[in-house]
Amino acid sequence: MIIPYTELEPAILRALLEDIVTRDGTDYGEVELSTEQKLQRALSLLKSGKAVIVYSELHETCTLQEKSKYE
């Protein structure tokens, strides 16, 4: 299920994105980014329409996914 980020309160969106970008196994390449940089990158992807927040009922978690997977 896709969750429109625009329907989330700013504090909830930030907490959700922080949870996503700080999970174990999250890899952002060779350069280490701060949590704030990761948050800004994730928000930028959402605002540009390149990514969506997806809730998995099976795993009861939210992830950030490429929007193209759901078109």
TASULUR-V230511 format. One record per helix or strand of 3 or more residues. SS is the DSSP state (A for helix, B for strand). FROM is the first residue (numbers start at 1). TO is the last residue. Records with the same first field share a line. If there is no record, write none. Layout:
SS = FROM-TO + FROM-TO
This chain:
A = 5-7 + 10-21 + 35-48 + 67-70
B = 51-56 + 61-66
